[in-house]
Amino acid sequence: MSRRSVEILDTTLRDGAQAEGISFSVNDKFQVVETLAALGVRYIEAGNPGSNPKDRAFYNRFQTEPPKMDQSLLAAFGSTRRKHTDVAQDPGLRDLLDAGTPVIVLFGKVWDLEVRDILKCSHKENIAMIRESVAWCCSQGREVIFDAEHYFEASLANEEYALRCLEAACEGGASVVCLCDTNGASMPELISEKTRKAVDTLTDVRVGIHCHNDAGLAVANSIAGVLAGASHVQGTLNGIGERCGNANLSTIIANLQLKYDISCIPEDRLDQLTPLTRKMADVANLTLPNGEPYVGLSAFSHKGGMHVDGVKKNPITFEHIDPRTVGNNRRFLLSEVSGRSAVLDIIRKVKPDIGRDAPEVGQVLQKLKEMEHQGYQYEGAEASLALLICKELGLYQPFFKLEKLRIASEQPRSGTVSAYAFIKIFVDGVGEATAAEGEGPVNAMDQALKRAMQVFYPELTHVRLTDYKVRVLTAEATASQVRTLIESTDGRQIWNTVGVSNDILEASWQALVDSLEYQLMRRQLAWED
């Protein structure tokens, strides 16, 4: 018996772009397409060509400069024809055809309430709009996916009519009819029941599922739909989307492929799930939550001594899969509950051949105790810890020498610019002086340091700060000691660094320097990611 498979449609560039704070440039859109194609996603929905100039520019460029897409197909998104309009004359359908994509996703109304109150047309006219729109696009050589908007509300209100609308799409030649939980309000048992009914009714077409996360169930509902017979799943790789977001495909793909043995992407690409999900977050200028299942930084992190000991003896005691399966890594967090063995594991990442009883292990432990007494915390700052170990083992050489750093703030603010930084550094006796402006002194300092370092180390071009936290350690008013934590990424890997001082800028400087030197040290010593 052959393995069951499910098609994946990613709608990051359409539904995901509706998320608050998300805006993709045309170049960003091409990066998203190439990333999803590298993962092996079947369909990539790229937006409505008639909705805005940016989407039109993307489709125009796509026709002249098509990206490498391997097995993936690009899809344009739009509506069924307007009421009382001939399909050949409908401007929306014409825009979809002009986009030149091999696939068109058409959405239509199937809820009798919307037909009455939104479209203000008869049930019969709406069915004709669906059938004729799908048929017209198919006649022009396009594969058509029909998205049934608000399907689950529609099936509760008038299931007979909702199913008739799906049948009209099938009669027009749709390859997929997708049941959309547009409001994200449905529960898994309803998704399962209504999906099964649609699958049993529509025997000559693939049934899909498209869920939103307003009730926190988008992933569960998508899986419920698949288990009820759906063979097509829509969502976004990072779960981004309007309101509370769309179904998170990184979780769905891993769950279906690893827990249910249902193929979603090529087997040899599953280990790219973590790096490519992180790259997608980087393109969208988002910080991927550490606790994201399968792909998050903390997904396979262990802190408690008993947990660490158990994982080291037999990983399945506290890990549900081998993290390497999805391209992630196991992490042992160093803290007050960690033992000598946890420290040894971290040291071995820097110096693999070191023995358990080597004097360097005790030396590092002693240094860690001293640093923790000063307020440093390495539990969430493994990059700074790795550099500290390198320093204790004599493997570290500074990558630059700071000669001058001057920071000035401006009040009142001039737009978004409120601070300026001037810096001069030396690398192998060669000096570089530069300046930068930023949204606050830390941002200005970050921009100036990277601008100067990139002259000597162009590989730092893709490194960017993704999160910045400050914690007050001692309650001494404005003279309080603070700890800063910085998260950085190069679009594939994520690392964290720490700094401690009574001066918030000094603490930030320590963490910023560590964030860049860690990337350089990692490359220099060829550490495994």
C-alpha positions as CSV (number, residue, x, y, z in Angstrom):
1,M,0.0,0.0,0.0
2,S,1.5,3.3,-1.1
3,R,2.1,6.1,1.5
4,R,-0.6,8.7,1.8
5,S,0.3,12.2,0.7
6,V,-1.0,15.7,1.3
7,E,-0.4,18.8,-0.9
8,I,0.8,22.0,0.9
9,L,-0.2,25.5,-0.2
10,D,1.6,28.3,1.5
11,T,-0.2,31.6,1.5
12,T,2.5,33.7,3.3
13,L,2.5,36.2,0.4
14,R,-1.2,36.7,0.5
15,D,-2.9,35.8,3.8
16,G,0.4,36.1,5.7
17,A,0.9,39.6,4.3
18,Q,-2.3,40.7,6.0
19,A,-0.7,40.2,9.4
20,E,-0.1,43.4,11.4
21,G,3.4,44.8,10.9
22,I,4.1,42.7,7.8
23,S,5.1,44.3,4.5
24,F,6.9,42.4,1.8
25,S,8.9,44.2,-0.9
26,V,9.0,42.7,-4.4
27,N,12.5,41.4,-3.6
28,D,11.2,39.9,-0.4
29,K,8.5,38.1,-2.3
30,F,11.0,36.5,-4.5
31,Q,13.0,35.4,-1.5
32,V,9.9,33.8,0.0
33,V,9.1,32.0,-3.2
34,E,12.6,30.6,-3.5
35,T,12.6,29.5,0.2
36,L,9.3,27.7,-0.1
37,A,10.4,26.1,-3.3
38,A,13.6,24.9,-1.6
39,L,11.4,23.2,1.1
40,G,9.3,21.5,-1.6
41,V,6.0,23.1,-1.0
42,R,3.6,22.2,-3.8
43,Y,1.7,25.5,-4.2
44,I,2.9,29.1,-3.4
45,E,0.1,31.6,-3.4
46,A,1.6,35.0,-4.2
47,G,-1.2,37.5,-3.8
48,N,-4.0,39.2,-5.8
49,P,-2.6,40.8,-9.0
50,G,-5.5,43.2,-9.1
51,S,-5.3,44.4,-5.5
52,N,-2.2,46.6,-5.4
53,P,0.7,47.8,-7.5
54,K,3.3,45.8,-5.6
55,D,1.6,42.5,-6.4
56,R,1.3,43.5,-10.1
57,A,5.0,44.3,-10.1
58,F,5.8,40.9,-8.6
59,Y,3.8,39.1,-11.3
60,N,5.3,41.2,-14.1
61,R,8.8,40.4,-12.9
62,F,7.9,36.7,-12.4
63,Q,7.1,36.4,-16.1
64,T,10.4,37.9,-17.2
65,E,12.6,36.6,-14.4
66,P,11.0,33.3,-13.1
67,P,12.8,32.0,-10.0
68,K,13.9,28.4,-9.7
69,M,10.9,26.6,-8.4
70,D,11.7,22.9,-8.9
71,Q,8.4,21.1,-8.1
72,S,6.5,24.1,-6.8
73,L,3.8,25.9,-8.6
74,L,3.0,29.6,-8.3
75,A,-0.7,30.6,-7.8
76,A,-2.4,33.9,-8.2
77,F,-5.4,34.6,-5.9
78,G,-8.7,36.4,-6.7
79,S,-12.4,36.3,-6.6
80,T,-15.1,34.7,-8.8
81,R,-16.7,37.0,-11.3
82,R,-18.9,39.9,-10.3
83,K,-22.6,39.3,-10.5
84,H,-24.3,40.0,-13.8
85,T,-20.9,40.2,-15.6
86,D,-19.6,37.9,-18.4
87,V,-16.5,36.0,-17.3
88,A,-14.6,37.1,-20.4
89,Q,-15.2,40.8,-19.5
90,D,-14.6,40.5,-15.7
91,P,-11.6,42.7,-14.8
92,G,-10.7,40.6,-11.8
93,L,-10.5,37.4,-13.8
94,R,-8.6,39.2,-16.5
95,D,-6.0,40.3,-14.0
96,L,-5.6,36.7,-12.8
97,L,-5.0,35.4,-16.3
98,D,-2.6,38.2,-17.1
99,A,-0.5,37.3,-14.0
100,G,0.7,34.3,-16.0
101,T,0.7,31.7,-13.2
102,P,0.0,28.1,-13.9
103,V,-2.4,28.0,-11.0
104,I,-5.3,30.3,-10.0
105,V,-6.9,30.2,-6.6
106,L,-10.5,31.5,-6.8
107,F,-12.5,32.3,-3.7
108,G,-16.3,32.4,-3.6
109,K,-19.2,32.7,-1.3
110,V,-20.9,29.5,-0.1
111,W,-22.8,30.9,3.0
112,D,-26.3,31.8,2.1
113,L,-26.1,34.7,4.6
114,E,-23.2,36.2,2.6
115,V,-25.0,35.6,-0.7
116,R,-28.0,37.5,0.6
117,D,-26.3,40.3,2.6
118,I,-22.9,40.7,0.8
119,L,-23.4,39.7,-2.8
120,K,-27.1,40.6,-2.8
121,C,-27.8,38.1,-5.5
122,S,-29.9,34.9,-5.8
123,H,-28.6,31.5,-4.8
124,K,-28.8,30.5,-8.5
125,E,-26.7,33.5,-9.7
126,N,-24.0,32.8,-7.1
127,I,-23.7,29.1,-8.2
128,A,-23.4,30.3,-11.8
129,M,-20.6,32.8,-10.7
130,I,-18.7,29.9,-9.2
131,R,-19.1,27.4,-12.0
132,E,-18.5,29.9,-14.9
133,S,-15.4,31.5,-13.2
134,V,-13.7,28.2,-12.6
135,A,-14.6,26.9,-16.1
136,W,-13.3,30.1,-17.8
137,C,-9.9,29.9,-16.0
138,C,-9.6,26.2,-16.8
139,S,-10.4,26.9,-20.4
140,Q,-7.4,29.2,-20.5
141,G,-5.1,26.4,-19.5
142,R,-4.9,27.1,-15.7
143,E,-5.3,24.7,-12.8
144,V,-7.9,26.1,-10.5
145,I,-8.3,25.7,-6.7
146,F,-11.6,26.9,-5.3
147,D,-11.6,28.4,-1.8
148,A,-15.0,28.1,-0.1
149,E,-15.0,31.1,2.2
150,H,-16.7,30.7,5.6
151,Y,-17.5,27.1,4.7
152,F,-18.1,25.8,8.2
153,E,-20.5,28.5,9.1
154,A,-22.1,27.9,5.7
155,S,-22.5,24.2,6.3
156,L,-24.1,24.8,9.7
157,A,-26.6,27.3,8.3
158,N,-27.5,25.5,5.0
159,E,-25.3,22.5,4.3
160,E,-27.3,21.5,1.2
161,Y,-26.6,24.9,-0.4
162,A,-22.9,25.0,0.7
163,L,-22.3,21.5,-0.9
164,R,-24.1,22.6,-4.0
165,C,-21.6,25.5,-4.3
166,L,-18.7,23.1,-4.0
167,E,-20.3,20.9,-6.7
168,A,-20.5,23.9,-9.0
169,A,-16.7,24.4,-8.6
170,C,-16.2,20.8,-9.5
171,E,-18.5,21.1,-12.6
172,G,-16.3,24.0,-13.7
173,G,-13.2,21.8,-13.5
174,A,-11.6,22.8,-10.2
175,S,-8.8,20.4,-9.1
176,V,-9.3,21.2,-5.4
177,V,-12.1,22.6,-3.4
178,C,-10.8,24.0,-0.1
179,L,-12.9,24.3,3.0
180,C,-12.0,27.6,4.7
181,D,-12.5,28.2,8.5
182,T,-12.3,31.9,7.7
183,N,-13.2,33.2,11.2
184,G,-11.0,30.6,12.9
185,A,-13.9,29.8,15.3
186,S,-14.6,26.1,14.5
187,M,-13.8,23.2,16.8
188,P,-12.0,20.1,15.7
189,E,-15.1,17.8,15.9
190,L,-17.0,20.2,13.5
191,I,-14.0,20.4,11.1
192,S,-13.8,16.6,11.1
193,E,-17.5,16.1,10.6
194,K,-18.0,18.6,7.8
195,T,-14.7,17.7,6.0
196,R,-15.8,14.0,6.0
197,K,-19.1,14.9,4.5
198,A,-17.5,17.0,1.7
199,V,-15.0,14.2,0.9
200,D,-17.8,11.6,0.7
201,T,-19.9,13.9,-1.5
202,L,-17.2,15.1,-3.9
203,T,-15.6,11.9,-5.1
204,D,-13.9,13.3,-8.2
205,V,-12.0,16.2,-6.7
206,R,-9.4,16.8,-3.9
207,V,-10.7,18.4,-0.8
208,G,-8.6,21.0,1.1
209,I,-8.6,22.6,4.5
210,H,-7.7,26.2,5.3
211,C,-7.8,27.2,9.0
212,H,-7.3,30.4,11.0
213,N,-6.1,30.5,14.6
214,D,-8.6,32.7,16.3
215,A,-9.5,30.0,18.8
216,G,-5.9,28.7,19.0
217,L,-6.8,25.5,17.0
218,A,-5.6,26.2,13.5
219,V,-3.0,23.4,13.6
220,A,-5.3,20.9,15.3
221,N,-8.2,21.7,13.0
222,S,-6.0,21.3,9.9
223,I,-4.9,17.9,11.1
224,A,-8.5,17.0,11.9
225,G,-9.4,17.9,8.4
226,V,-6.6,15.7,7.0
227,L,-7.6,12.7,9.2
228,A,-11.2,13.2,7.9
229,G,-10.0,12.8,4.3
230,A,-8.6,16.2,3.2
231,S,-5.6,15.9,0.9
232,H,-4.7,19.6,0.5
233,V,-3.7,21.9,3.4
234,Q,-3.3,25.7,3.3
235,G,-1.4,27.9,5.8
236,T,1.7,29.9,6.3
237,L,5.1,28.5,7.3
238,N,5.4,30.7,10.4
239,G,1.7,30.9,11.2
240,I,1.4,34.6,10.3
241,G,-1.8,36.0,9.1
242,E,-4.6,38.4,9.8
243,R,-5.8,38.7,13.4
244,C,-4.5,35.7,15.3
245,G,-2.8,34.2,12.2
246,N,-3.1,31.2,9.9
247,A,-2.4,27.5,10.5
248,N,1.3,27.1,11.1
249,L,2.7,24.9,8.3
250,S,6.0,24.2,10.0
251,T,4.1,22.4,12.8
252,I,1.6,20.8,10.5
253,I,4.2,19.4,8.1
254,A,6.3,17.9,10.9
255,N,3.3,16.4,12.6
256,L,1.8,14.9,9.5
257,Q,5.1,13.6,8.2
258,L,6.5,12.3,11.5
259,K,3.5,11.4,13.6
260,Y,1.1,10.1,10.9
261,D,3.5,9.0,8.1
262,I,1.6,11.3,5.7
263,S,4.0,12.8,3.1
264,C,3.8,16.7,2.7
265,I,7.2,17.6,1.3
266,P,10.0,15.5,-0.1
267,E,11.5,13.3,2.6
268,D,15.1,14.5,1.9
269,R,14.0,18.1,2.6
270,L,12.5,17.6,6.0
271,D,15.8,18.5,7.7
272,Q,15.6,21.9,6.0
273,L,12.4,22.7,7.9
274,T,14.1,24.6,10.8
275,P,16.6,26.6,8.8
276,L,14.1,27.5,6.1
277,T,11.4,28.5,8.6
278,R,13.9,30.7,10.3
279,K,14.9,32.2,7.0
280,M,11.2,33.0,6.3
281,A,11.0,34.7,9.7
282,D,14.1,36.7,8.8
283,V,12.6,37.9,5.4
284,A,9.4,38.9,7.2
285,N,11.5,40.7,9.9
286,L,10.0,38.6,12.6
287,T,11.5,37.0,15.7
288,L,10.6,33.3,15.6
289,P,9.2,32.4,19.1
290,N,11.8,30.3,21.0
291,G,9.0,27.8,22.0
292,E,7.8,27.2,18.4
293,P,7.3,23.4,18.1
294,Y,10.0,21.6,16.1
295,V,11.8,24.7,14.8
296,G,12.1,27.0,17.8
297,L,15.4,27.6,19.5
298,S,14.0,26.1,22.7
299,A,12.2,23.2,21.1
300,F,14.9,20.7,22.2
301,S,16.5,22.6,25.1
302,H,17.1,20.9,28.4
303,K,17.8,22.7,31.7
304,G,17.0,20.5,34.7
305,G,19.8,18.2,35.8
306,M,17.6,15.0,35.8
307,H,16.3,15.9,32.3
308,V,19.8,16.5,31.0
309,D,21.0,13.3,32.5
310,G,18.0,11.4,31.0
311,V,18.5,12.8,27.5
312,K,22.2,12.0,27.6
313,K,21.5,8.4,28.5
314,N,18.5,7.9,26.2
315,P,17.2,10.9,24.2
316,I,13.7,9.5,23.8
317,T,13.1,10.0,27.6
318,F,12.6,13.8,27.0
319,E,12.6,14.3,23.3
320,H,9.7,13.2,21.1
321,I,11.9,13.1,17.9
322,D,15.5,13.4,17.0
323,P,15.9,17.2,16.5
324,R,18.2,16.6,13.5
325,T,15.2,15.2,11.7
326,V,13.8,18.7,11.2
327,G,17.2,20.4,11.1
328,N,17.2,21.6,14.7
329,N,19.7,21.0,17.5
330,R,19.7,19.8,21.1
331,R,20.7,22.4,23.6
332,F,21.8,21.9,27.2
333,L,21.1,25.1,29.2
334,L,23.8,26.0,31.7
335,S,22.3,27.3,35.0
336,E,22.4,26.8,38.7
337,V,20.7,23.4,38.2
338,S,23.3,22.1,35.7
339,G,26.1,19.8,36.7
340,R,29.7,19.2,35.5
341,S,28.5,16.9,32.7
342,A,26.4,19.7,31.2
343,V,29.4,22.1,31.3
344,L,31.6,19.4,29.7
345,D,29.2,19.0,26.8
346,I,29.3,22.7,26.1
347,I,33.1,22.7,26.3
348,R,33.3,19.8,23.9
349,K,31.5,21.8,21.3
350,V,34.6,24.1,21.4
351,K,37.2,21.4,22.1
352,P,35.8,18.0,21.2
353,D,38.7,15.9,22.5
354,I,38.7,17.2,26.1
355,G,38.4,14.6,28.9
356,R,35.9,14.7,31.7
357,D,38.6,15.1,34.4
358,A,40.7,17.6,32.4
359,P,41.8,20.6,34.5
360,E,40.3,23.0,32.0
361,V,36.8,21.8,33.0
362,G,37.3,22.9,36.5
363,Q,38.8,26.1,35.3
364,V,35.8,26.9,33.2
365,L,33.4,26.0,36.1
366,Q,35.3,28.4,38.4
367,K,35.1,31.2,35.8
368,L,31.4,30.6,35.3
369,K,30.8,30.9,39.1
370,E,32.8,34.2,39.1
371,M,30.8,35.6,36.2
372,E,27.5,34.5,37.6
373,H,28.4,36.3,40.9
374,Q,28.9,39.5,38.8
375,G,25.3,39.1,37.4
376,Y,26.0,37.2,34.1
377,Q,23.5,34.5,33.2
378,Y,24.5,32.1,30.4
379,E,21.3,30.0,30.4
380,G,19.9,32.0,27.5
381,A,23.2,33.2,26.1
382,E,25.1,30.3,24.7
383,A,27.1,32.4,22.3
384,S,28.6,34.5,25.0
385,L,29.3,31.2,26.9
386,A,31.1,29.7,23.9
387,L,33.3,32.8,23.7
388,L,34.0,32.7,27.4
389,I,35.1,29.1,27.1
390,C,37.3,29.9,24.1
391,K,39.0,32.6,26.2
392,E,39.6,30.2,29.1
393,L,41.0,27.6,26.8
394,G,43.3,30.1,25.0
395,L,41.5,29.8,21.7
396,Y,40.3,33.3,21.5
397,Q,41.9,36.2,19.7
398,P,40.1,39.6,19.5
399,F,38.7,40.3,16.0
400,F,39.2,44.0,16.4
401,K,40.5,46.7,18.7
402,L,38.3,49.6,19.7
403,E,40.0,53.0,19.7
404,K,37.0,55.3,20.0
405,L,33.3,55.2,20.5
406,R,31.2,58.3,21.0
407,I,27.4,58.2,21.3
408,A,25.1,61.2,21.3
409,S,21.3,61.4,21.9
410,E,19.0,64.0,20.6
411,Q,15.9,65.5,22.2
412,P,13.4,66.2,21.0
413,R,13.4,63.3,18.5
414,S,13.9,64.1,14.8
415,G,11.4,61.6,13.3
416,T,12.6,58.1,14.1
417,V,16.2,59.2,14.5
418,S,17.2,60.1,18.1
419,A,20.8,59.0,18.5
420,Y,24.1,59.0,16.7
421,A,27.3,56.9,17.1
422,F,30.8,57.5,15.9
423,I,33.3,54.6,16.1
424,K,36.9,53.9,15.1
425,I,38.3,50.3,15.2
426,F,41.5,48.7,14.1
427,V,41.9,45.2,12.5
428,D,45.5,44.0,12.0
429,G,46.7,47.6,12.2
430,V,44.2,49.0,9.7
431,G,41.8,51.6,11.0
432,E,38.2,52.2,10.0
433,A,36.1,55.1,11.3
434,T,32.4,55.4,10.6
435,A,29.2,56.8,12.0
436,A,25.6,55.8,12.1
437,E,22.2,57.1,13.3
438,G,19.5,55.1,14.9
439,E,16.3,54.8,16.9
440,G,18.0,55.2,20.3
441,P,21.7,54.9,21.3
442,V,21.9,51.1,21.3
443,N,20.5,51.0,17.7
444,A,23.0,53.6,16.6
445,M,25.8,51.8,18.3
446,D,24.8,48.5,16.7
447,Q,24.6,50.1,13.2
448,A,28.0,51.8,13.6
449,L,29.8,48.7,14.9
450,K,28.5,46.5,12.1
451,R,29.2,49.1,9.5
452,A,32.8,49.3,10.6
453,M,33.2,45.5,11.0
454,Q,31.8,44.7,7.6
455,V,34.7,46.5,6.0
456,F,37.0,43.7,7.3
457,Y,34.4,40.9,7.6
458,P,31.9,41.0,4.8
459,E,30.3,37.8,6.1
460,L,28.7,39.8,8.8
461,T,26.5,41.6,6.2
462,H,23.6,39.2,6.9
463,V,23.8,39.3,10.7
464,R,21.1,41.4,12.3
465,L,19.8,41.9,15.9
466,T,16.3,40.4,16.3
467,D,15.6,40.9,20.0
468,Y,17.0,43.1,22.8
469,K,16.1,42.8,26.5
470,V,17.2,44.7,29.6
471,R,16.8,43.5,33.2
472,V,17.6,45.5,36.3
473,L,19.7,43.3,38.7
474,T,20.2,45.7,41.7
475,A,17.7,48.3,42.9
476,E,20.0,51.3,43.2
477,A,17.9,53.8,41.3
478,T,19.8,55.2,38.3
479,A,23.0,53.4,39.4
480,S,21.4,50.0,39.2
481,Q,23.3,47.1,37.6
482,V,21.6,45.9,34.4
483,R,21.9,42.7,32.3
484,T,21.2,43.0,28.6
485,L,20.4,40.0,26.4
486,I,20.6,40.2,22.6
487,E,19.3,37.7,20.0
488,S,20.9,37.7,16.6
489,T,20.5,35.8,13.4
490,D,22.0,35.4,10.0
491,G,18.8,34.2,8.5
492,R,19.5,30.5,9.2
493,Q,21.0,30.3,12.7
494,I,19.9,32.1,15.9
495,W,22.3,32.9,18.8
496,N,22.1,34.9,22.1
497,T,24.6,37.0,23.9
498,V,24.7,38.8,27.3
499,G,26.3,41.9,28.9
500,V,26.3,43.2,32.5
501,S,27.2,46.6,33.8
502,N,26.0,49.6,35.8
503,D,26.1,51.4,32.4
504,I,23.3,50.2,30.1
505,L,25.3,51.2,27.1
506,E,28.4,49.3,28.3
507,A,26.3,46.2,28.9
508,S,24.7,46.5,25.5
509,W,28.2,47.0,23.9
510,Q,29.4,43.7,25.5
511,A,26.5,41.8,24.1
512,L,26.8,43.4,20.7
513,V,30.5,42.6,20.4
514,D,29.9,39.0,21.4
515,S,27.1,38.7,18.8
516,L,29.5,39.5,16.0
517,E,32.6,37.8,17.4
518,Y,30.6,34.6,18.0
519,Q,29.7,34.5,14.3
520,L,33.3,35.0,13.3
521,M,34.6,32.5,15.9
522,R,32.1,29.9,14.8
523,R,33.3,30.2,11.2
524,Q,36.9,30.3,12.2
525,L,36.8,27.1,14.3
526,A,34.2,25.4,12.0
527,W,31.8,24.7,14.9
528,E,28.8,22.6,14.0
529,D,25.6,24.5,13.8
